[in-house]
Amino acid sequence: MRNFTYDELAVDPAKRKIFLDAYAELIKACKKYGFTEAAKAHARNRKRLADDLALIDEEF
């Protein structure tokens, strides 16, 4: 997974998409290998982050 700052994710939709897509792949891998609790925790964090970034993006 590439490294992005929160500020980069907030203002650059392309970087945000790359990051969130990679996060989704991480969640799929967790599920595939039986790490259900980790998958659930990552899914909650991804949703929270995506919601926060969407809110910030509306302000620009």
mmCIF file as Biopython writes it, N, C-alpha, C and O atoms, coordinates in Angstrom:
data_model
#
loop_
_atom_site.group_PDB
_atom_site.id
_atom_site.type_symbol
_atom_site.label_atom_id
_atom_site.label_alt_id
_atom_site.label_comp_id
_atom_site.label_asym_id
_atom_site.label_entity_id
_atom_site.label_seq_id
_atom_site.pdbx_PDB_ins_code
_atom_site.Cartn_x
_atom_site.Cartn_y
_atom_site.Cartn_z
_atom_site.occupancy
_atom_site.B_iso_or_equiv
_atom_site.auth_seq_id
_atom_site.auth_asym_id
_atom_site.pdbx_PDB_model_num
ATOM 1   N N  . MET A ? 1  ? 0.860   -1.170  0.000  1.0 0.0 1  A 1 
ATOM 2   C CA . MET A ? 1  ? 0.000   0.000   0.000  1.0 0.0 1  A 1 
ATOM 3   C C  . MET A ? 1  ? 0.905   1.230   0.000  1.0 0.0 1  A 1 
ATOM 4   O O  . MET A ? 1  ? 1.848   1.322   0.785  1.0 0.0 1  A 1 
ATOM 5   N N  . ARG A ? 2  ? 0.605   2.160   -0.882 1.0 0.0 2  A 1 
ATOM 6   C CA . ARG A ? 2  ? 1.390   3.398   -0.955 1.0 0.0 2  A 1 
ATOM 7   C C  . ARG A ? 2  ? 1.101   4.279   0.245  1.0 0.0 2  A 1 
ATOM 8   O O  . ARG A ? 2  ? 0.051   4.171   0.880  1.0 0.0 2  A 1 
ATOM 9   N N  . ASN A ? 3  ? 2.041   5.144   0.542  1.0 0.0 3  A 1 
ATOM 10  C CA . ASN A ? 3  ? 1.879   6.071   1.659  1.0 0.0 3  A 1 
ATOM 11  C C  . ASN A ? 3  ? 1.330   7.399   1.170  1.0 0.0 3  A 1 
ATOM 12  O O  . ASN A ? 3  ? 1.881   8.017   0.258  1.0 0.0 3  A 1 
ATOM 13  N N  . PHE A ? 4  ? 0.240   7.829   1.785  1.0 0.0 4  A 1 
ATOM 14  C CA . PHE A ? 4  ? -0.346  9.127   1.500  1.0 0.0 4  A 1 
ATOM 15  C C  . PHE A ? 4  ? -0.607  9.821   2.826  1.0 0.0 4  A 1 
ATOM 16  O O  . PHE A ? 4  ? -0.897  9.170   3.830  1.0 0.0 4  A 1 
ATOM 17  N N  . THR A ? 5  ? -0.506  11.130  2.826  1.0 0.0 5  A 1 
ATOM 18  C CA . THR A ? 5  ? -0.884  11.865  4.024  1.0 0.0 5  A 1 
ATOM 19  C C  . THR A ? 5  ? -2.392  12.073  3.991  1.0 0.0 5  A 1 
ATOM 20  O O  . THR A ? 5  ? -3.027  11.969  2.942  1.0 0.0 5  A 1 
ATOM 21  N N  . TYR A ? 6  ? -2.941  12.363  5.143  1.0 0.0 6  A 1 
ATOM 22  C CA . TYR A ? 6  ? -4.376  12.634  5.235  1.0 0.0 6  A 1 
ATOM 23  C C  . TYR A ? 6  ? -4.733  13.832  4.361  1.0 0.0 6  A 1 
ATOM 24  O O  . TYR A ? 6  ? -5.762  13.830  3.685  1.0 0.0 6  A 1 
ATOM 25  N N  . ASP A ? 7  ? -3.874  14.858  4.377  1.0 0.0 7  A 1 
ATOM 26  C CA . ASP A ? 7  ? -4.128  16.055  3.562  1.0 0.0 7  A 1 
ATOM 27  C C  . ASP A ? 7  ? -4.145  15.723  2.074  1.0 0.0 7  A 1 
ATOM 28  O O  . ASP A ? 7  ? -4.972  16.253  1.333  1.0 0.0 7  A 1 
ATOM 29  N N  . GLU A ? 8  ? -3.244  14.854  1.630  1.0 0.0 8  A 1 
ATOM 30  C CA . GLU A ? 8  ? -3.237  14.454  0.222  1.0 0.0 8  A 1 
ATOM 31  C C  . GLU A ? 8  ? -4.543  13.747  -0.138 1.0 0.0 8  A 1 
ATOM 32  O O  . GLU A ? 8  ? -5.129  14.003  -1.190 1.0 0.0 8  A 1 
ATOM 33  N N  . LEU A ? 9  ? -4.989  12.858  0.743  1.0 0.0 9  A 1 
ATOM 34  C CA . LEU A ? 9  ? -6.232  12.133  0.485  1.0 0.0 9  A 1 
ATOM 35  C C  . LEU A ? 9  ? -7.435  13.068  0.470  1.0 0.0 9  A 1 
ATOM 36  O O  . LEU A ? 9  ? -8.393  12.852  -0.272 1.0 0.0 9  A 1 
ATOM 37  N N  . ALA A ? 10 ? -7.377  14.098  1.287  1.0 0.0 10 A 1 
ATOM 38  C CA . ALA A ? 10 ? -8.504  15.022  1.388  1.0 0.0 10 A 1 
ATOM 39  C C  . ALA A ? 10 ? -8.672  15.864  0.129  1.0 0.0 10 A 1 
ATOM 40  O O  . ALA A ? 10 ? -9.795  16.220  -0.229 1.0 0.0 10 A 1 
ATOM 41  N N  . VAL A ? 11 ? -7.577  16.187  -0.544 1.0 0.0 11 A 1 
ATOM 42  C CA . VAL A ? 11 ? -7.674  17.130  -1.668 1.0 0.0 11 A 1 
ATOM 43  C C  . VAL A ? 11 ? -7.462  16.490  -3.035 1.0 0.0 11 A 1 
ATOM 44  O O  . VAL A ? 11 ? -7.682  17.143  -4.055 1.0 0.0 11 A 1 
ATOM 45  N N  . ASP A ? 12 ? -7.042  15.238  -3.078 1.0 0.0 12 A 1 
ATOM 46  C CA . ASP A ? 12 ? -6.746  14.597  -4.364 1.0 0.0 12 A 1 
ATOM 47  C C  . ASP A ? 12 ? -7.602  13.345  -4.547 1.0 0.0 12 A 1 
ATOM 48  O O  . ASP A ? 12 ? -7.300  12.297  -3.978 1.0 0.0 12 A 1 
ATOM 49  N N  . PRO A ? 13 ? -8.672  13.454  -5.342 1.0 0.0 13 A 1 
ATOM 50  C CA . PRO A ? 13 ? -9.566  12.307  -5.543 1.0 0.0 13 A 1 
ATOM 51  C C  . PRO A ? 13 ? -8.864  11.079  -6.132 1.0 0.0 13 A 1 
ATOM 52  O O  . PRO A ? 13 ? -9.237  9.953   -5.804 1.0 0.0 13 A 1 
ATOM 53  N N  . ALA A ? 14 ? -7.872  11.266  -6.980 1.0 0.0 14 A 1 
ATOM 54  C CA . ALA A ? 14 ? -7.170  10.131  -7.586 1.0 0.0 14 A 1 
ATOM 55  C C  . ALA A ? 14 ? -6.395  9.357   -6.516 1.0 0.0 14 A 1 
ATOM 56  O O  . ALA A ? 14 ? -6.437  8.127   -6.488 1.0 0.0 14 A 1 
ATOM 57  N N  . LYS A ? 15 ? -5.695  10.068  -5.646 1.0 0.0 15 A 1 
ATOM 58  C CA . LYS A ? 15 ? -4.952  9.410   -4.567 1.0 0.0 15 A 1 
ATOM 59  C C  . LYS A ? 15 ? -5.914  8.738   -3.595 1.0 0.0 15 A 1 
ATOM 60  O O  . LYS A ? 15 ? -5.644  7.646   -3.094 1.0 0.0 15 A 1 
ATOM 61  N N  . ARG A ? 16 ? -7.043  9.403   -3.332 1.0 0.0 16 A 1 
ATOM 62  C CA . ARG A ? 16 ? -8.048  8.834   -2.438 1.0 0.0 16 A 1 
ATOM 63  C C  . ARG A ? 16 ? -8.568  7.515   -2.985 1.0 0.0 16 A 1 
ATOM 64  O O  . ARG A ? 16 ? -8.732  6.555   -2.233 1.0 0.0 16 A 1 
ATOM 65  N N  . LYS A ? 17 ? -8.831  7.457   -4.294 1.0 0.0 17 A 1 
ATOM 66  C CA . LYS A ? 17 ? -9.330  6.234   -4.919 1.0 0.0 17 A 1 
ATOM 67  C C  . LYS A ? 17 ? -8.290  5.118   -4.820 1.0 0.0 17 A 1 
ATOM 68  O O  . LYS A ? 17 ? -8.629  3.981   -4.491 1.0 0.0 17 A 1 
ATOM 69  N N  . ILE A ? 18 ? -7.035  5.435   -5.103 1.0 0.0 18 A 1 
ATOM 70  C CA . ILE A ? 18 ? -5.962  4.436   -4.997 1.0 0.0 18 A 1 
ATOM 71  C C  . ILE A ? 18 ? -5.900  3.881   -3.578 1.0 0.0 18 A 1 
ATOM 72  O O  . ILE A ? 18 ? -5.825  2.668   -3.381 1.0 0.0 18 A 1 
ATOM 73  N N  . PHE A ? 19 ? -5.930  4.771   -2.597 1.0 0.0 19 A 1 
ATOM 74  C CA . PHE A ? 19 ? -5.835  4.368   -1.200 1.0 0.0 19 A 1 
ATOM 75  C C  . PHE A ? 19 ? -7.023  3.504   -0.779 1.0 0.0 19 A 1 
ATOM 76  O O  . PHE A ? 19 ? -6.842  2.439   -0.188 1.0 0.0 19 A 1 
ATOM 77  N N  . LEU A ? 20 ? -8.234  3.963   -1.084 1.0 0.0 20 A 1 
ATOM 78  C CA . LEU A ? 20 ? -9.423  3.216   -0.662 1.0 0.0 20 A 1 
ATOM 79  C C  . LEU A ? 20 ? -9.552  1.886   -1.397 1.0 0.0 20 A 1 
ATOM 80  O O  . LEU A ? 20 ? -10.038 0.912   -0.824 1.0 0.0 20 A 1 
ATOM 81  N N  . ASP A ? 21 ? -9.122  1.832   -2.661 1.0 0.0 21 A 1 
ATOM 82  C CA . ASP A ? 21 ? -9.132  0.559   -3.392 1.0 0.0 21 A 1 
ATOM 83  C C  . ASP A ? 21 ? -8.140  -0.428  -2.765 1.0 0.0 21 A 1 
ATOM 84  O O  . ASP A ? 21 ? -8.445  -1.612  -2.620 1.0 0.0 21 A 1 
ATOM 85  N N  . ALA A ? 22 ? -6.962  0.061   -2.399 1.0 0.0 22 A 1 
ATOM 86  C CA . ALA A ? 22 ? -5.973  -0.799  -1.748 1.0 0.0 22 A 1 
ATOM 87  C C  . ALA A ? 22 ? -6.495  -1.276  -0.394 1.0 0.0 22 A 1 
ATOM 88  O O  . ALA A ? 22 ? -6.275  -2.425  -0.010 1.0 0.0 22 A 1 
ATOM 89  N N  . TYR A ? 23 ? -7.176  -0.403  0.317  1.0 0.0 23 A 1 
ATOM 90  C CA . TYR A ? 23 ? -7.750  -0.764  1.617  1.0 0.0 23 A 1 
ATOM 91  C C  . TYR A ? 23 ? -8.796  -1.865  1.436  1.0 0.0 23 A 1 
ATOM 92  O O  . TYR A ? 23 ? -8.875  -2.792  2.241  1.0 0.0 23 A 1 
ATOM 93  N N  . ALA A ? 24 ? -9.595  -1.756  0.375  1.0 0.0 24 A 1 
ATOM 94  C CA . ALA A ? 24 ? -10.599 -2.785  0.081  1.0 0.0 24 A 1 
ATOM 95  C C  . ALA A ? 24 ? -9.923  -4.125  -0.208 1.0 0.0 24 A 1 
ATOM 96  O O  . ALA A ? 24 ? -10.424 -5.171  0.204  1.0 0.0 24 A 1 
ATOM 97  N N  . GLU A ? 25 ? -8.800  -4.100  -0.909 1.0 0.0 25 A 1 
ATOM 98  C CA . GLU A ? 25 ? -8.060  -5.334  -1.188 1.0 0.0 25 A 1 
ATOM 99  C C  . GLU A ? 25 ? -7.530  -5.957  0.104  1.0 0.0 25 A 1 
ATOM 100 O O  . GLU A ? 25 ? -7.525  -7.179  0.253  1.0 0.0 25 A 1 
ATOM 101 N N  . LEU A ? 26 ? -7.088  -5.118  1.031  1.0 0.0 26 A 1 
ATOM 102 C CA . LEU A ? 26 ? -6.626  -5.604  2.328  1.0 0.0 26 A 1 
ATOM 103 C C  . LEU A ? 26 ? -7.761  -6.317  3.062  1.0 0.0 26 A 1 
ATOM 104 O O  . LEU A ? 26 ? -7.558  -7.377  3.654  1.0 0.0 26 A 1 
ATOM 105 N N  . ILE A ? 27 ? -8.946  -5.732  3.018  1.0 0.0 27 A 1 
ATOM 106 C CA . ILE A ? 27 ? -10.117 -6.330  3.668  1.0 0.0 27 A 1 
ATOM 107 C C  . ILE A ? 27 ? -10.449 -7.679  3.027  1.0 0.0 27 A 1 
ATOM 108 O O  . ILE A ? 27 ? -10.755 -8.645  3.727  1.0 0.0 27 A 1 
ATOM 109 N N  . LYS A ? 28 ? -10.388 -7.741  1.696  1.0 0.0 28 A 1 
ATOM 110 C CA . LYS A ? 28 ? -10.647 -9.013  0.998  1.0 0.0 28 A 1 
ATOM 111 C C  . LYS A ? 28 ? -9.641  -10.079 1.412  1.0 0.0 28 A 1 
ATOM 112 O O  . LYS A ? 28 ? -10.007 -11.236 1.622  1.0 0.0 28 A 1 
ATOM 113 N N  . ALA A ? 29 ? -8.377  -9.691  1.527  1.0 0.0 29 A 1 
ATOM 114 C CA . ALA A ? 29 ? -7.340  -10.651 1.921  1.0 0.0 29 A 1 
ATOM 115 C C  . ALA A ? 29 ? -7.586  -11.150 3.345  1.0 0.0 29 A 1 
ATOM 116 O O  . ALA A ? 29 ? -7.423  -12.338 3.626  1.0 0.0 29 A 1 
ATOM 117 N N  . CYS A ? 30 ? -7.972  -10.254 4.228  1.0 0.0 30 A 1 
ATOM 118 C CA . CYS A ? 30 ? -8.278  -10.666 5.605  1.0 0.0 30 A 1 
ATOM 119 C C  . CYS A ? 30 ? -9.396  -11.701 5.616  1.0 0.0 30 A 1 
ATOM 120 O O  . CYS A ? 30 ? -9.311  -12.709 6.317  1.0 0.0 30 A 1 
ATOM 121 N N  . LYS A ? 31 ? -10.443 -11.446 4.836  1.0 0.0 31 A 1 
ATOM 122 C CA . LYS A ? 31 ? -11.564 -12.391 4.784  1.0 0.0 31 A 1 
ATOM 123 C C  . LYS A ? 31 ? -11.132 -13.720 4.175  1.0 0.0 31 A 1 
ATOM 124 O O  . LYS A ? 31 ? -11.498 -14.787 4.669  1.0 0.0 31 A 1 
ATOM 125 N N  . LYS A ? 32 ? -10.355 -13.649 3.102  1.0 0.0 32 A 1 
ATOM 126 C CA . LYS A ? 32 ? -9.911  -14.856 2.400  1.0 0.0 32 A 1 
ATOM 127 C C  . LYS A ? 32 ? -9.128  -15.781 3.313  1.0 0.0 32 A 1 
ATOM 128 O O  . LYS A ? 32 ? -9.279  -17.000 3.240  1.0 0.0 32 A 1 
ATOM 129 N N  . TYR A ? 33 ? -8.298  -15.215 4.166  1.0 0.0 33 A 1 
ATOM 130 C CA . TYR A ? 33 ? -7.445  -16.023 5.018  1.0 0.0 33 A 1 
ATOM 131 C C  . TYR A ? 33 ? -8.016  -16.235 6.424  1.0 0.0 33 A 1 
ATOM 132 O O  . TYR A ? 33 ? -7.312  -16.691 7.325  1.0 0.0 33 A 1 
ATOM 133 N N  . GLY A ? 34 ? -9.281  -15.903 6.599  1.0 0.0 34 A 1 
ATOM 134 C CA . GLY A ? 34 ? -9.968  -16.235 7.835  1.0 0.0 34 A 1 
ATOM 135 C C  . GLY A ? 34 ? -9.806  -15.247 8.977  1.0 0.0 34 A 1 
ATOM 136 O O  . GLY A ? 34 ? -10.154 -15.553 10.118 1.0 0.0 34 A 1 
ATOM 137 N N  . PHE A ? 35 ? -9.285  -14.077 8.684  1.0 0.0 35 A 1 
ATOM 138 C CA . PHE A ? 35 ? -9.127  -13.060 9.721  1.0 0.0 35 A 1 
ATOM 139 C C  . PHE A ? 35 ? -10.373 -12.171 9.755  1.0 0.0 35 A 1 
ATOM 140 O O  . PHE A ? 35 ? -10.324 -10.988 9.418  1.0 0.0 35 A 1 
ATOM 141 N N  . THR A ? 36 ? -11.475 -12.767 10.166 1.0 0.0 36 A 1 
ATOM 142 C CA . THR A ? 36 ? -12.769 -12.098 10.114 1.0 0.0 36 A 1 
ATOM 143 C C  . THR A ? 36 ? -12.816 -10.853 10.985 1.0 0.0 36 A 1 
ATOM 144 O O  . THR A ? 36 ? -13.315 -9.813  10.554 1.0 0.0 36 A 1 
ATOM 145 N N  . GLU A ? 37 ? -12.311 -10.947 12.188 1.0 0.0 37 A 1 
ATOM 146 C CA . GLU A ? 37 ? -12.343 -9.782  13.092 1.0 0.0 37 A 1 
ATOM 147 C C  . GLU A ? 37 ? -11.493 -8.642  12.538 1.0 0.0 37 A 1 
ATOM 148 O O  . GLU A ? 37 ? -11.882 -7.477  12.624 1.0 0.0 37 A 1 
ATOM 149 N N  . ALA A ? 38 ? -10.339 -8.975  11.973 1.0 0.0 38 A 1 
ATOM 150 C CA . ALA A ? 38 ? -9.487  -7.949  11.369 1.0 0.0 38 A 1 
ATOM 151 C C  . ALA A ? 38 ? -10.194 -7.319  10.166 1.0 0.0 38 A 1 
ATOM 152 O O  . ALA A ? 38 ? -10.129 -6.106  9.967  1.0 0.0 38 A 1 
ATOM 153 N N  . ALA A ? 39 ? -10.862 -8.139  9.376  1.0 0.0 39 A 1 
ATOM 154 C CA . ALA A ? 39 ? -11.592 -7.630  8.214  1.0 0.0 39 A 1 
ATOM 155 C C  . ALA A ? 39 ? -12.688 -6.664  8.656  1.0 0.0 39 A 1 
ATOM 156 O O  . ALA A ? 39 ? -12.882 -5.615  8.041  1.0 0.0 39 A 1 
ATOM 157 N N  . LYS A ? 40 ? -13.400 -7.018  9.718  1.0 0.0 40 A 1 
ATOM 158 C CA . LYS A ? 40 ? -14.469 -6.145  10.218 1.0 0.0 40 A 1 
ATOM 159 C C  . LYS A ? 40 ? -13.898 -4.827  10.740 1.0 0.0 40 A 1 
ATOM 160 O O  . LYS A ? 40 ? -14.458 -3.761  10.486 1.0 0.0 40 A 1 
ATOM 161 N N  . ALA A ? 41 ? -12.791 -4.903  11.463 1.0 0.0 41 A 1 
ATOM 162 C CA . ALA A ? 41 ? -12.171 -3.686  12.000 1.0 0.0 41 A 1 
ATOM 163 C C  . ALA A ? 41 ? -11.684 -2.791  10.859 1.0 0.0 41 A 1 
ATOM 164 O O  . ALA A ? 41 ? -11.891 -1.578  10.888 1.0 0.0 41 A 1 
ATOM 165 N N  . HIS A ? 42 ? -11.040 -3.384  9.862  1.0 0.0 42 A 1 
ATOM 166 C CA . HIS A ? 42 ? -10.564 -2.606  8.724  1.0 0.0 42 A 1 
ATOM 167 C C  . HIS A ? 42 ? -11.731 -2.009  7.931  1.0 0.0 42 A 1 
ATOM 168 O O  . HIS A ? 42 ? -11.647 -0.876  7.456  1.0 0.0 42 A 1 
ATOM 169 N N  . ALA A ? 43 ? -12.805 -2.765  7.791  1.0 0.0 43 A 1 
ATOM 170 C CA . ALA A ? 43 ? -13.971 -2.263  7.058  1.0 0.0 43 A 1 
ATOM 171 C C  . ALA A ? 43 ? -14.584 -1.059  7.773  1.0 0.0 43 A 1 
ATOM 172 O O  . ALA A ? 43 ? -14.973 -0.082  7.133  1.0 0.0 43 A 1 
ATOM 173 N N  . ARG A ? 44 ? -14.669 -1.135  9.101  1.0 0.0 44 A 1 
ATOM 174 C CA . ARG A ? 44 ? -15.188 0.012   9.855  1.0 0.0 44 A 1 
ATOM 175 C C  . ARG A ? 44 ? -14.281 1.229   9.694  1.0 0.0 44 A 1 
ATOM 176 O O  . ARG A ? 44 ? -14.756 2.348   9.502  1.0 0.0 44 A 1 
ATOM 177 N N  . ASN A ? 45 ? -12.973 0.999   9.775  1.0 0.0 45 A 1 
ATOM 178 C CA . ASN A ? 45 ? -12.031 2.112   9.634  1.0 0.0 45 A 1 
ATOM 179 C C  . ASN A ? 45 ? -12.062 2.702   8.236  1.0 0.0 45 A 1 
ATOM 180 O O  . ASN A ? 45 ? -11.984 3.920   8.073  1.0 0.0 45 A 1 
ATOM 181 N N  . ARG A ? 46 ? -12.176 1.837   7.213  1.0 0.0 46 A 1 
ATOM 182 C CA . ARG A ? 46 ? -12.238 2.335   5.832  1.0 0.0 46 A 1 
ATOM 183 C C  . ARG A ? 46 ? -13.482 3.194   5.643  1.0 0.0 46 A 1 
ATOM 184 O O  . ARG A ? 46 ? -13.418 4.262   5.033  1.0 0.0 46 A 1 
ATOM 185 N N  . LYS A ? 47 ? -14.616 2.728   6.167  1.0 0.0 47 A 1 
ATOM 186 C CA . LYS A ? 47 ? -15.859 3.487   6.036  1.0 0.0 47 A 1 
ATOM 187 C C  . LYS A ? 47 ? -15.750 4.832   6.755  1.0 0.0 47 A 1 
ATOM 188 O O  . LYS A ? 47 ? -16.152 5.862   6.214  1.0 0.0 47 A 1 
ATOM 189 N N  . ARG A ? 48 ? -15.207 4.823   7.970  1.0 0.0 48 A 1 
ATOM 190 C CA . ARG A ? 48 ? -15.052 6.066   8.728  1.0 0.0 48 A 1 
ATOM 191 C C  . ARG A ? 48 ? -14.158 7.048   7.981  1.0 0.0 48 A 1 
ATOM 192 O O  . ARG A ? 48 ? -14.478 8.232   7.871  1.0 0.0 48 A 1 
ATOM 193 N N  . LEU A ? 49 ? -13.044 6.553   7.474  1.0 0.0 49 A 1 
ATOM 194 C CA . LEU A ? 49 ? -12.118 7.413   6.750  1.0 0.0 49 A 1 
ATOM 195 C C  . LEU A ? 49 ? -12.746 7.942   5.463  1.0 0.0 49 A 1 
ATOM 196 O O  . LEU A ? 49 ? -12.620 9.128   5.154  1.0 0.0 49 A 1 
ATOM 197 N N  . ALA A ? 50 ? -13.416 7.077   4.715  1.0 0.0 50 A 1 
ATOM 198 C CA . ALA A ? 50 ? -14.068 7.503   3.472  1.0 0.0 50 A 1 
ATOM 199 C C  . ALA A ? 50 ? -15.138 8.552   3.759  1.0 0.0 50 A 1 
ATOM 200 O O  . ALA A ? 50 ? -15.260 9.530   3.021  1.0 0.0 50 A 1 
ATOM 201 N N  . ASP A ? 51 ? -15.908 8.358   4.818  1.0 0.0 51 A 1 
ATOM 202 C CA . ASP A ? 51 ? -16.939 9.340   5.186  1.0 0.0 51 A 1 
ATOM 203 C C  . ASP A ? 51 ? -16.316 10.677  5.583  1.0 0.0 51 A 1 
ATOM 204 O O  . ASP A ? 51 ? -16.799 11.735  5.181  1.0 0.0 51 A 1 
ATOM 205 N N  . ASP A ? 52 ? -15.247 10.626  6.371  1.0 0.0 52 A 1 
ATOM 206 C CA . ASP A ? 52 ? -14.560 11.854  6.779  1.0 0.0 52 A 1 
ATOM 207 C C  . ASP A ? 52 ? -14.000 12.593  5.567  1.0 0.0 52 A 1 
ATOM 208 O O  . ASP A ? 52 ? -14.141 13.811  5.456  1.0 0.0 52 A 1 
ATOM 209 N N  . LEU A ? 53 ? -13.370 11.859  4.667  1.0 0.0 53 A 1 
ATOM 210 C CA . LEU A ? 53 ? -12.783 12.491  3.480  1.0 0.0 53 A 1 
ATOM 211 C C  . LEU A ? 53 ? -13.853 13.065  2.572  1.0 0.0 53 A 1 
ATOM 212 O O  . LEU A ? 53 ? -13.658 14.123  1.973  1.0 0.0 53 A 1 
ATOM 213 N N  . ALA A ? 54 ? -14.976 12.380  2.463  1.0 0.0 54 A 1 
ATOM 214 C CA . ALA A ? 54 ? -16.075 12.900  1.642  1.0 0.0 54 A 1 
ATOM 215 C C  . ALA A ? 54 ? -16.613 14.199  2.216  1.0 0.0 54 A 1 
ATOM 216 O O  . ALA A ? 54 ? -16.952 15.120  1.472  1.0 0.0 54 A 1 
ATOM 217 N N  . LEU A ? 55 ? -16.691 14.273  3.525  1.0 0.0 55 A 1 
ATOM 218 C CA . LEU A ? 55 ? -17.162 15.488  4.167  1.0 0.0 55 A 1 
ATOM 219 C C  . LEU A ? 55 ? -16.188 16.643  3.910  1.0 0.0 55 A 1 
ATOM 220 O O  . LEU A ? 55 ? -16.601 17.754  3.577  1.0 0.0 55 A 1 
ATOM 221 N N  . ILE A ? 56 ? -14.899 16.364  4.068  1.0 0.0 56 A 1 
ATOM 222 C CA . ILE A ? 56 ? -13.882 17.396  3.827  1.0 0.0 56 A 1 
ATOM 223 C C  . ILE A ? 56 ? -13.887 17.812  2.364  1.0 0.0 56 A 1 
ATOM 224 O O  . ILE A ? 56 ? -13.766 18.998  2.055  1.0 0.0 56 A 1 
ATOM 225 N N  . ASP A ? 57 ? -14.028 16.837  1.453  1.0 0.0 57 A 1 
ATOM 226 C CA . ASP A ? 57 ? -14.008 17.126  0.029  1.0 0.0 57 A 1 
ATOM 227 C C  . ASP A ? 57 ? -15.138 18.062  -0.358 1.0 0.0 57 A 1 
ATOM 228 O O  . ASP A ? 57 ? -14.970 18.886  -1.257 1.0 0.0 57 A 1 
ATOM 229 N N  . GLU A ? 58 ? -16.282 17.956  0.295  1.0 0.0 58 A 1 
ATOM 230 C CA . GLU A ? 58 ? -17.414 18.837  0.004  1.0 0.0 58 A 1 
ATOM 231 C C  . GLU A ? 58 ? -17.095 20.288  0.325  1.0 0.0 58 A 1 
ATOM 232 O O  . GLU A ? 58 ? -17.692 21.202  -0.243 1.0 0.0 58 A 1 
ATOM 233 N N  . GLU A ? 59 ? -16.146 20.498  1.242  1.0 0.0 59 A 1 
ATOM 234 C CA . GLU A ? 59 ? -15.803 21.847  1.645  1.0 0.0 59 A 1 
ATOM 235 C C  . GLU A ? 59 ? -14.926 22.558  0.628  1.0 0.0 59 A 1 
ATOM 236 O O  . GLU A ? 59 ? -14.839 23.786  0.639  1.0 0.0 59 A 1 
ATOM 237 N N  . PHE A ? 60 ? -14.272 21.802  -0.254 1.0 0.0 60 A 1 
ATOM 238 C CA . PHE A ? 60 ? -13.385 22.421  -1.248 1.0 0.0 60 A 1 
ATOM 239 C C  . PHE A ? 60 ? -14.122 22.827  -2.486 1.0 0.0 60 A 1 
ATOM 240 O O  . PHE A ? 60 ? -13.519 23.362  -3.416 1.0 0.0 60 A 1 
#
